[in-house]
Every structure is written in structure tokens, then in C-alpha cells.
Amino acid sequence: MALSVDSALYRWQRLGARSLSQTVPESTPLLFSARDRSKVSFNKWRVVFPNNGRQYYNSNKIKTTKYTILTFFPKNIYEQFHRFANIYFVVIALLNFVPVVNAFQPEVSVIPICVIMAITAIKDAWEDFRRYKLDKEINHMGCYIYSRKDRAYVEKCWKDVQVGDFVQLQCNETIPADILLLYSSDQNGICHLETANLDGETNLKQRRVVMGFSGQNTLFEPEFFQNTIICEMPNNDLNKFKGYMEKPNNERIGFNIESLLLRGCTIRNTEVAVGIVIYAGHETKAMLNNNGPRYKRSKIERRMNMDIFLCVGLLFTMCLVGAIGHGIWAGSFSEHPPYDVPDENGNFPSPVLAGFYLFLTMIILLQVLIPISLYVSIELVKLGQVFLIHNDIDLYDEEADLPIQCRALNITEDLGQIQYIFSDKTGTLTENKMVFRRCTVDGHEFSHQENGRRYFFKLSFFFSLNMVDSKTSGKFKREKDVTPDSRLLRRVREAALQTENLSPFIHMQTATSLTDFFLALAICNTVVVSTATEPRQRVIVPPPIKPSGITLEKIHQIFHRLKLASLSQSFSSSQSSSELGASFSAKNTGDTDIGSASLDEVFKSVTHGSLPTDFCYEAESPDEAALVYAAQAYSFTLVSRTPEQVTVQLPQGTLLTFDILYTLGFDSVRKRMSVVVRHPLTKEVIVYTKGADSVIMDLLEDSGKGNKPMNRTQKHLDYYARDGLRTLCIAKKVGGHYPNVAEAAIDNREDLLMETAQHLETKLTLLGATGIEDRLQDGVPDTIAALREAGIQIWVLTGDKQETAVNIAYSCKLLNQRDTVFTINTENKETCESLLNLTLEEVRKNYEVEKPQRKFFDFIPTSSPASEEPSPEFGLVIDGRTLSVIFQGGLEEKFLELTRHCRSVLCCRSTPLQKSMVVKLVRRQLKVMTLSIGDGANDVSMIQAADVGIGISGQEGMQAVMASDFAVSRFKHLKKLLLVHGHWCYTRLAKMVIYFFYKNVSYVNLLFWYQFFCGFSGNTMIDYWQMIFFNLFFTSMPPLVFGILDRDVSAETLLGLPELYKNGQNSEIYKLSTFIITMFDAFYQSLICFFVPYLMYKDSDIDVFSFGNPINTISLLTILLHQALEIKTWTLFHWITIIGSVVIYFVFSLIYNAACVVCNPPTNPYWIMEKQLSEPTFYLLCLITPVIALLPRFVQKSQNIPSWKGPIRIIKSNSWHRTGLPRSLDHVTKCTVRSLLKSRQAWCSDYIPGEPVPMCNHSLGEEPLPGVQPKLPLPQLNSISTGPITGDYRE
């Protein structure tokens, strides 16, 4: 058998070599004729030979690290040279080795830059080493690969998997590579996948064995597999895959994405699956959607690089002044002065050459103008900030036992400057857990208030007792915990019991609707039934139950009796209900009088037959599972499902097995799904349909305005949608002929299926509707509202359906009921461009009217007349196909212009690559700071494309966390992470950077001013070691403590007033204007610190170091006091560092001056400090000079001139006045802010101007008060725009 495989390999190699000189057009189909086989190009199609043991393609080993041992030093040095200061200091260090221009000892000048780059390299190496460990853990995971040598499956590591290997997968095992499914233990050839590692969704997806391999009754034998596989080359499209399999007899079998198991998914409900590896390692679709880590530089760091250029320009200017001055000064002598030493040849340099040499000497002398210690200080400060963020108890998830993870240490300050947030939906905004909230049957609404309150009231009770743990809270998060509505449950039981006795007290139409409604919930789906115990096993055969005394013959007799009674307009529409009602009160023989018996007693007596096991329902969409659990709560239990049959247990315990004739799946065009079944008793064909109300209502048999149940149901649906629930209409059709020609068709199969759907899904009978809540994560609406107030634009990029995304957007308050929502769905460029132009024109009309009212001289009006309606906000909904048209058709600018005027943007059905492209487009074109947050592997590219990437940990997929900069367990943590820690990190670091520039410029200018009095000779009046230690010890610690611990505003105030976040968005603290002002302030202070001592000691006989020592001391005191003025929150560490710096300076100076007798001949600093400490003049200078130098800054602080233009001014003139809170931020107490937050939460967000404001208690999980009627239905989404939103709902 091995010979046949090798011969096939040889044959394909020969054909491939023959086709090297031939060109195959792009349109060449995969399934070409046999005579064109020689045209197969190995560069266009992938050819896979089974288990040949030779490596023709990439291995399955993955690598997400940036460095290797060999490339670490060159790549890391290259990245560090992105910082211009590093290049500058390397050049200066090399220049100092030139004897004619050196100012200090050359060896010593190299130490600072080497230390700085070494510390940064160690940090980068540690981050990359963590990535290496994660890669190693994944590469060494085990799987079973078929060995031709052993003729059995042997366990190997993932990294050893090769293309062409046969892999055997067990239940709950993760798939190691992209594998073509050839065998499944399921008798129908189906394999169920869970894609949580790929897209964050825990819903099961179905994959089918390649056609021709599904009928195997024995385990798949790889040794007998002789086929060759030809498929498309590796690509990143997760939704498309095509290829064919060629047998030795040249017969070909086609396959598509339905037979491909993607890397990272998990096998569920399938005991054994076998497949052949198609793509491995970085060629898998999941890895191709991962663009790899990007070196991220913070915005402040990029701003610093520009300011360093300005400092370099300032340095060159000062050096040029010194060089010109030295040339002029040297040229003023007719003879060379005695201290001017010639070179070894006895020649003196010319004034021009002497000026050039001094220019280089001045660069070395004044090099401290560029703060070399700034980068080291920033790294240390960021480590401290990360430590504080990591240990914030509010960012710790007790349920999952997960703190926040700070994976990137160099962009903490970017958290305070975010302008756009791009979020995934499933698993990020939502828990992907559906809750059955409401339903309406035959025009009667049932609110299920008990089910809505259950989770919130129980959880709040446990919180009040401090009894919530992971096990307790987990009990309230399961979709199957459905509490039936008491009224509906009683009606179902009454209908069932009274129908058999033909009771006149209940209308037969109501009984039929109730029964069919719950049968539709249980049947109309693709839910997989499995056992609830581990390991889960799929249920395909109904388990035996105890006899309940009710037989199918008895039920059949009841159906015939109901036919003769003719109590309904159509027997077909009432038979299911009649069957159910009769069986409720039937005994073994005869009728039983149950008039005096209570419902509970009767049901207890007839439901003693029960199933021996519990069930777990897993579906492709979680709302399907929620509906099945809701039906189970009313005793309509889905027992088993196969492709041919579905079994439902009735409330009395009897099993009914329906034959499934066909299932019309949900698609975005039809917006509905249907299942065609044959009733086991009447043998009639019944079509159960569920879908969007906009579609189902038009398919009803009686859709006129006179249909009162339909009108009432529509009002209920509008109310459900307004409340943010996912709505579905339930309908049915009885009778008719099912055309099965579409099943056997190959050509035009999709068109025939559409015709079949149109034939079956017409003249439907409306049964009711449901409202399901896709439970948002705790705190999501509040977090989004706070981020909105902070001026952050929020986009949702999801691969989910458009209707689902829109409903979630309303639930989490991303969209408001008053918003005008534009929906653009098209695949044509001209249509897309036209829609964009029309939408832009409509938006501009409203925006031009709205714009002058928004802002007037930087003030927001305090109030507007109550009679005026607020200006409309706009939302945009767009799908993945339209995004492709925009990117390929050059419509990006129009798209961005439209989105800038929109309150929210929803991109639905987006691929991972499209998500990344959207983020890059906004970041690059709009020049804004972006943040991406997601939880699945499909979010990796988006996370890495943004300035800040955040992964949701605690989910089953960890690829997003591995690629992120920060990892949180809940979306609500984003609120404090950005508004509090982001604000603090930006404010601290921005002020610290400005302070470093000020400190160095102020100190270096002292040396510059001295050049005017020393003939521009490049000498200094301060000792060299004093200059080195000035930045290294004396002034290094206070900025570090300030950058880590200072708090300009308390956390409570920042959370209560999100507007303060705009301070960082607008870069108010650190921008060009503040930098220039700081430079002028530094020049002013240096002038005062130099010339006040100069004027004091003028005409005295002190030596140069006696003149420089008080200047050095005064400068130190001024710089430290300047830092003290900037500190907003004083702690013990602040006091220790500032006072300690002064003490260390004087102790060092006293010891050094006492010990240094001949340290710096011919002038030595011996006993300088000791002598001056005994002079009153020294103390007077140390007292007066800092006061004069800091007087302008002190006046500015005392005048309380706001340095933040927007938020603080608005708050003082507007918000504080309206709310009655104190006008000064310094007097805002925690109690005041908390009361403000409580008052904000107390008012309903759906307030309508001009009407009484209702109290809103949605946060407690309650329904709106009976007296409060919603005014606005859910706006209808049009292709271009929506009209005015009007309407009223009254029942």
C-alpha cells in the first residue's frame, strides 16, 4: 500500500514539473477535466499526499516571539534607536573620545547610555521570554497521529504534526491544525465543534464528513486511504474553503468549509473524529488572521522624540553662540595669552578652527540638556504604575480569581488618551448567555417577572450577606434556569385539562395556540441533545420512561373526538392542542371528573412517569437553547434529535416522535428558519417557522389591520425591542405538499431551496412571539455611558448577525431610541457610494443646525427650553460585504467622514482581517488614539492593530489575552482602567516628562550663562562630580515618586465626572504650547539662580568653585521646590524623597569637599561647603533666590488659573451649579460623589422632555412600573435613513 502512495506522489511531482512553464488563469476552477490535470500549478493549489512522511510544507510549530538568541541584540538595539535620545547620547559618548574636544573622561561618559539601554533590553527580553513560554506550552501539547511504521495512532506533540498526517481527535480535545474531516463516530457523519478559542462563542457548530466517507460502520483505516487532495492555497478567510479529492480511478469528490476543522476549536459531543492535515502552523486560518506582535510606542514617547529634536536645536544654538563668542574673544587679542597652549608643533589654531573645536566641546559640556536619565526614569515609573494597576482590588474578579494582567509595560499612559474604542460583542459586551424574559401568545402578553427578578434579587441577597462566591453566582447564570410565568403556566394546564372534557370555559383556539407555541419552541431549531453528566454524550434515541397510563391510542381517539366536535375553525390548527389536553386528564380507561381537583394535584397524578436522566441543550446560537429551555419549563421537553426525527415529551410524560422532512435554516436574506415535520398521529405535514417580525407578519394568512391578535402582538414586539430584547415571531402552517426536488438538485440548488421556502412559508398562522435577553456583562451599560461622557467614541466590530448586534447595541445603551440609525448593506460599489453620499447629505443638514448650539466661547449652555426636542444623534450599521466594497473601491474617506458624525458604529459580519483594517483606517487617517478589546482569536489582529489592545481573560479562549497589552476579566473594568488609572498615568507621566525637560534646561543654562564670563572657554564653575550626581542622586527620586503616587483628582471624582478624561484626550498637560512655556520658565529660573548670586558676589575675591557652589545649591533648592508645587497628593514618600534629596546633597558636599584636596587641580573644591555654611550671605541667597525664581509659578497656582480648558471650566460654570454641588474640586468628598452617582442612576435614561420624569429601576431587574408607558418604539432600520420616530403603545 505504501507503493501506491509513493507512486501517486511521483505522478503528481512529474505533472507539477511539467506545468512549471504553463500559466493557469485565476479563473481556472478546481474541478477541471482530467485532460487538464497537467495544468495544476503547485503555486496556486495545494496538493496533499496522505501520510508520506516527507516535509513539503511548513510544520505545525508556531512562534509569536519577536526575538531569537541571535537576533535579540541587533533587533532590540534597532528598536531602541527609535528613540532619538539614544542615538544622540551614543554619538556624544563617541565624540568625547576625541582628545581635542573632550570635556570629561571618555570612559565615564559611556556608562550612562550603556546602563540605560541595558535596562531596557532586559525588560524587552523578559516580555519576549513570557511569549516564548506560552509558545512552548502550545507546541508541546499532545495529539494522536497515525504512524505507518507502527500501523497505529501514536501520541506526538503539536509541533511534530505535518501536512498529510492523519490525526485522531477525542471528545473535548483541541484541534491542533486545519484538518479535513474523513471520519466521525456519529452515525450521520457529523462532528460538533466549539469555537470559543476562535471567536469566543461557546455555541456548537456542525461539520460533516467528506461526501462518500460518512457511511462507514467501522473505524477509519488510514493505511487504505490512497486519495490525493487538491485545495486552495492557505488564506485567512475563515468562512470559505474549497477543494476536491481524487481517487486512484480519477473519480473526484468535492468538499467545502463544512468539512474543515479549524485549529483552536474543540471537539464536542463526538467520541472520535479522524482527519487529514491540510494546513499546519502559521499557514492555518487562525494563525493567518494573527498579524504578530507590533512594537508599540506611546503617544507621549512620540511627542518626546519631537521635543528632543527641539532641545537638540536649542543645544546647537547655544553651542553656536559659544563658538562664535569664543572666536570673537580669541580674535580680540593681538598676542596669544599665556594660558593659550599651542599644539605639539607649536602652532595655534585659527579663531575659526578654535570656534569649531569649542562648538564640539560645548556639545559635550551641555549634553545634559537632553535628559539622559528621562528614559530610565520613565521605565521605572511605568513599572510602579503597572504594580498599582495590577494590585487594584476593584480590577480583580473574585468569581474567576483573576486580577488584571499588564502584559505591556511601555504604554500605560496611553490608557488616559483613548479617543476610539473598538469592541467585540460576543463574550466581550455580553456573557453569551440568553435569558427567556417575555412572551406573547395569541395576543396575550406574559411578562415572566419572576424569571427577570430571580437572578438579581438572589444575587443582591447574597451580596448583602457577603455570601457570594464562584459557586453561588454561577447558579444564576444558566440559560436553563427559567422560572415559568404563573399565569401562563396555569393557562397551559387549564387548557390541557379542560380540552378533553370539551369545557366551554376556555376557547379551543387559545388552547391550540398555547400547545403549538411550545411545540414550535421545542421543535423549530437545530439544538443538539446531550446528557448533562460528564463526559457529555449525544442523545439520538429516546430513553425509556415509566408508563403513565396514557397510550397513543387514547390520544388518537381524543383527536378524532375533537374532529367530530368541530370546536375550531380548522381541525388542523387545533389537533396538537387537543391531543395534549386530552392526555392531561386521561386515565387507563374512561373519563375522569377533575372539576374538583386542583391543577397541581392532577398534574402530579398524571406525570409520575419521568425521564431517567437530565438533558443539556447545545445549539449553534444561544437563543435557540434558551427557547428550548423555556419550553422545558412548561413541560414540553425536547428528548432527542436526529437528522430524521425529533422526540418531545409532553407534560403528562408521553413521548411524541415527529418525522423531520426538511429544515430551512436561518439566513440573512429570509431572516427566518422553518422545520417541516410530519405529525406522528395525524400524518399531516406541519411547518413551524420562527423569525423576525418584519418578515413573519407579511407572511401571515390574515395580515390585515382587522386581525386584533396580530396587532396586539406587534405592539408587544415593539415594546420588547424598545427594552432591548431579541424578538422572534412564532408561526405555523398545516397541510400542503412538500416538494423535495431541491434536496436532490446539484445545479441551482440554492435557487430551488429559495423557491421551496417561498412555497412553504406562506399563509402562516401566528402563534405568538418571544423576547430573549442576551445577558450583558454586569456593568456594561454604565461603563459605556461613562466612556461616552468622557468623549470616547465606541464602535462594535462583530462577526454576528446584524439584528443581534443592533439589539445588543440598544440593550447596552450604545444606541438610543431617539437615534436615527442608518443601515448600509450592499455589494455594489456604485450603490455603496450613492448611499454614502445621500447619508452624508442628510447628516450634514442636521449637523449644521446642531453645531452652533453645542459650544459658545468654550461654554456649554446650562439648560435648554423644555419644549425643545434634543438634536438627533446618528448611528451607523454596516456589514462585512459593504466594508469590502469600501476598502476595495476607495471609499474610505467618505466612510470616515460619515462615521465622525455618528454616535455609534456597528460593523456586523466582519472577518478578523476586516476588523484589523477598520482599526488601522481610523487610527491612521483620523490620527486618533485607539483601543481594541476582544476575547477570541478572531480579535487578535484587531487588538494588535490598535494603540492599546485589551483581551478578555477568564473565557475559554486565551489567544486574545496572549496578543493583548492588558487583560481584564470583565468589560466593566474598562471604566476604572481608563477613567481613573488612565487619567492618573497620563497626568503623572506627562508632568514628569515636562519636569525633566525643565530641570535639565534650567541646570544646563547655568553653565551657559557662565560662558559669557569665562571667555566662552568651555569651563565650568561647578565641580564635575557635583554635576554628575546632581541628576543621578540629588534630583532623581522626587520625580519618580511623583510619577508613581501623585493623584491630581481622587478616584471617586474621576468616576463621578468622566468629563475630566478629556484632559488626556486633548493632551492638555503635555503638548507643544506647554513645552514652550516650560522652556521659557526654565530660562527665567536659570537667569535668577545665576545672576542673583553673581550680583551678590560681584567685585568680591572668591574663587570659581566658591562662586559655583551657592549657584548649584540654589538651583537644587529651586528645582525641588518647583516639584513640590506640582505635587497634588502629599504622602510620606514625597516628604522623604524631597527632604532626603536636600540632606544627601549637603552630606555629600561636606564629605567630598573635606576629602577632596587635589581632586581637580589647579582649582580644588576643598572646604568650600564648610566655609560657606558659616556665612550668612549663603543662607540669604538660599532663601531669597528660590522665592524670586518660583514667584511667577506660585502666583499662577494661587490664582487657580485652570490649566485644563474644557472640562474644569464647564464643571465649575455648569455641572456643579446645576447639581448643587460645591464649585471647587478640592471640596468634593466621597459622599458627595457617591450621592451624585446614586441620583444619576435613579433617573430613567429614557426621559422625554416636557413630561414627568419616571423613576427607573431597570438596574434591579424589575419591569417598568404599570403607570409608566413607553412612548417610542424601536426605529425601523432603512437602507438610507429613518424617518421621525413616532408611536404610542397602550394595552
HELIX and SHEET records of a PDB file:
HELIX    1   1 ALA A    2  ARG A   18  1                                  17    
HELIX    2   2 ALA A   34  LYS A   39  5                                   6    
HELIX    3   3 PHE A   72  GLN A   80  1                                   9    
HELIX    4   4 PHE A   84  LEU A   95  1                                  12    
HELIX    5   5 PRO A  106  ASN A  139  1                                  34    
HELIX    6   6 TRP A  158  ASP A  160  5                                   3    
HELIX    7   7 ALA A  196  ASP A  199  1                                   4    
HELIX    8   8 PRO A  222  PHE A  224  5                                   3    
HELIX    9   9 ILE A  257  SER A  259  5                                   3    
HELIX   10  10 GLY A  281  GLU A  283  5                                   3    
HELIX   11  11 LYS A  285  LEU A  288  1                                   4    
HELIX   12  12 LYS A  299  GLY A  331  1                                  33    
HELIX   13  13 PRO A  351  LEU A  365  1                                  15    
HELIX   14  14 GLN A  367  LEU A  369  5                                   3    
HELIX   15  15 ILE A  372  HIS A  390  1                                  19    
HELIX   16  16 ILE A  393  LEU A  395  5                                   3    
HELIX   17  17 THR A  412  GLY A  416  5                                   5    
HELIX   18  18 GLN A  449  SER A  464  1                                  16    
HELIX   19  19 SER A  470  GLY A  474  1                                   5    
HELIX   20  20 SER A  486  GLU A  500  1                                  15    
HELIX   21  21 MET A  508  ILE A  523  1                                  16    
HELIX   22  22 LEU A  552  ALA A  565  1                                  14    
HELIX   23  23 PHE A  571  SER A  585  1                                  15    
HELIX   24  24 LEU A  599  VAL A  606  1                                   8    
HELIX   25  25 PRO A  622  ALA A  633  1                                  12    
HELIX   26  26 ASP A  693  ILE A  696  1                                   4    
HELIX   27  27 MET A  697  LEU A  699  5                                   3    
HELIX   28  28 LYS A  708  ARG A  722  1                                  15    
HELIX   29  29 VAL A  741  ALA A  744  1                                   4    
HELIX   30  30 ARG A  749  LEU A  760  1                                  12    
HELIX   31  31 VAL A  780  GLU A  789  1                                  10    
HELIX   32  32 GLN A  802  SER A  811  1                                  10    
HELIX   33  33 LYS A  829  ARG A  854  1                                  26    
HELIX   34  34 GLY A  880  GLN A  888  1                                   9    
HELIX   35  35 GLU A  892  THR A  899  1                                   8    
HELIX   36  36 PRO A  912  GLN A  925  1                                  14    
HELIX   37  37 ALA A  937  ASP A  939  5                                   3    
HELIX   38  38 VAL A  940  ALA A  945  1                                   6    
HELIX   39  39 GLN A  959  ALA A  963  1                                   5    
HELIX   40  40 HIS A  973  LYS A  976  1                                   4    
HELIX   41  41 LEU A  977  GLY A  982  3                                   6    
HELIX   42  42 HIS A  983  GLN A 1011  1                                  29    
HELIX   43  43 TYR A 1024  PHE A 1029  1                                   6    
HELIX   44  44 PHE A 1030  PHE A 1034  3                                   5    
HELIX   45  45 MET A 1037  LEU A 1045  1                                   9    
HELIX   46  46 ALA A 1051  GLY A 1056  1                                   6    
HELIX   47  47 PRO A 1058  TYR A 1061  5                                   4    
HELIX   48  48 LYS A 1062  GLN A 1065  1                                   4    
HELIX   49  49 LEU A 1072  TYR A 1097  1                                  26    
HELIX   50  50 VAL A 1104  GLU A 1126  1                                  23    
HELIX   51  51 LEU A 1132  ALA A 1155  1                                  24    
HELIX   52  52 ILE A 1168  GLN A 1172  1                                   5    
HELIX   53  53 PRO A 1176  GLN A 1199  1                                  24    
HELIX   54  54 GLY A 1206  ILE A 1210  1                                   5    
HELIX   55  55 ILE A 1211  SER A 1215  3                                   5    
HELIX   56  56 TRP A 1216  THR A 1219  1                                   4    
HELIX   57  57 LEU A 1225  HIS A 1227  5                                   3    
HELIX   58  58 LYS A 1230  ALA A 1242  1                                  13    
HELIX   59  59 HIS A 1258  LEU A 1260  5                                   3    
SHEET    1   A 4 TRP A  45  VAL A  48  0                                        
SHEET    2   A 4 THR A 228  GLU A 232 -1                                        
SHEET    3   A 4 LYS A 242  GLU A 246 -1                                        
SHEET    4   A 4 ARG A 252  ASN A 256 -1                                        
SHEET    1   B 6 ALA A 152  CYS A 157  0                                        
SHEET    2   B 6 GLY A 142  SER A 147 -1                                        
SHEET    3   B 6 PHE A 166  GLN A 170 -1                                        
SHEET    4   B 6 VAL A 272  TYR A 279 -1                                        
SHEET    5   B 6 ASP A 178  SER A 184 -1                                        
SHEET    6   B 6 LEU A 260  LEU A 261 -1                                        
SHEET    1   C 3 LEU A 204  ARG A 208  0                                        
SHEET    2   C 3 ILE A 190  GLU A 194 -1                                        
SHEET    3   C 3 THR A 266  ARG A 268 -1                                        
SHEET    1   D 9 GLN A 405  CYS A 406  0                                        
SHEET    2   D 9 PHE A 966  VAL A 968 -1                                        
SHEET    3   D 9 VAL A 948  ILE A 952  1                                        
SHEET    4   D 9 THR A 930  GLY A 934  1                                        
SHEET    5   D 9 TYR A 420  SER A 423  1                                        
SHEET    6   D 9 GLN A 793  LEU A 797  1                                        
SHEET    7   D 9 SER A 904  CYS A 908  1                                        
SHEET    8   D 9 PHE A 874  ASP A 879  1                                        
SHEET    9   D 9 THR A 820  ILE A 824  1                                        
SHEET    1   E 9 HIS A 444  PHE A 446  0                                        
SHEET    2   E 9 THR A 430  VAL A 441 -1                                        
SHEET    3   E 9 THR A 765  LEU A 776 -1                                        
SHEET    4   E 9 ARG A 726  VAL A 734 -1                                        
SHEET    5   E 9 VAL A 685  GLY A 691 -1                                        
SHEET    6   E 9 ARG A 672  ARG A 678 -1                                        
SHEET    7   E 9 LEU A 655  LEU A 664 -1                                        
SHEET    8   E 9 GLN A 645  GLN A 649 -1                                        
SHEET    9   E 9 THR A 637  ARG A 641 -1                                        
SHEET    1   F 2 VAL A 528  THR A 531  0                                        
SHEET    2   F 2 PHE A 615  GLU A 618 -1                                        
END                                                                             
